[in-house]
Amino acid sequence: MKDQKSIALDHLNEARRVAAEGDLERAAQLLCRLTEDYPRDSTILFSCAAVLFRLRRFSEAAPLFARILEDQPVNHRASLGLFHSLWQIDRKSD
């Protein structure tokens, strides 16, 4: 029987496969569901935020990048993701 982390990894890999096949909406659904079960897992959070960013859903991606930075303040990828998400949100409001 698989443990919780193995199951999460299976779901993460499935979401990545779906994203690689081009179904970003389905990947976002799978990944967002995983963030509910694993709200502090930086790999899951980043994967979800990155897919949301690619879908141009910046207001949903930004809080996930920010959550990563709460635990990992020097995570440069999350920092850049947050910056670019906020920049895009600001551009939309102009």
C-alpha positions in Angstrom: 0.0 0.0 0.0 1.3 3.4 -0.9 1.9 6.1 1.6 0.5 9.7 1.3 3.7 11.1 -0.1 3.9 8.5 -2.9 0.3 9.1 -3.8 0.9 12.9 -3.9 3.9 12.2 -6.1 1.8 10.1 -8.5 -0.8 12.9 -8.7 2.0 15.5 -9.3 3.5 13.4 -12.1 0.0 13.0 -13.6 -0.5 16.7 -13.6 2.9 17.3 -15.1 2.1 14.8 -17.9 -1.2 16.4 -18.6 0.4 19.8 -18.7 3.1 18.5 -21.1 0.3 17.2 -23.4 -1.1 20.7 -23.5 -4.1 20.4 -21.2 -3.2 23.2 -18.8 -6.7 23.6 -17.5 -6.8 20.0 -16.3 -3.3 20.2 -14.9 -4.3 23.3 -12.9 -7.4 21.5 -11.5 -5.2 18.5 -10.4 -2.5 20.8 -9.0 -4.9 23.1 -7.2 -6.5 20.1 -5.5 -3.1 18.9 -4.4 -2.3 22.3 -2.8 -5.4 21.8 -0.6 -3.9 18.6 0.7 -0.3 19.8 0.8 -0.5 23.5 1.5 3.2 23.8 2.4 4.8 21.6 -0.2 6.9 24.0 -2.3 7.1 21.6 -5.3 3.4 21.3 -5.5 2.8 25.0 -4.9 5.3 26.0 -7.5 4.0 23.6 -10.1 0.5 24.9 -9.6 1.5 28.5 -9.6 3.6 28.0 -12.8 0.6 26.4 -14.6 -1.7 29.1 -13.4 0.8 31.7 -14.6 1.0 30.0 -18.1 -2.8 30.2 -18.2 -2.5 34.0 -17.4 -4.4 33.5 -14.1 -2.0 35.8 -12.3 -4.2 36.7 -9.4 -4.4 32.9 -8.5 -0.7 32.3 -9.1 0.6 35.2 -7.0 -0.6 33.9 -3.6 0.9 30.5 -4.3 4.3 32.1 -5.1 4.0 34.2 -1.9 3.2 31.1 0.2 6.4 29.5 -1.0 8.3 32.6 0.0 6.9 32.5 3.5 8.8 29.3 4.1 11.7 29.9 1.6 12.4 33.6 1.5 15.4 33.1 -0.8 13.6 31.0 -3.4 14.5 33.0 -6.5 12.1 31.2 -8.8 9.1 31.9 -6.5 10.3 35.5 -6.1 10.4 36.0 -9.8 7.1 34.3 -10.3 5.5 36.6 -7.7 7.1 39.7 -9.2 5.9 38.8 -12.7 2.4 37.9 -11.5 2.0 41.1 -9.6 3.4 43.1 -12.5 0.9 41.5 -14.9 -2.0 42.1 -12.4 -0.9 45.8 -12.2 -0.8 46.0 -16.0 -4.3 44.7 -16.3 -5.6 47.3 -13.8 -4.2 50.3 -15.8 
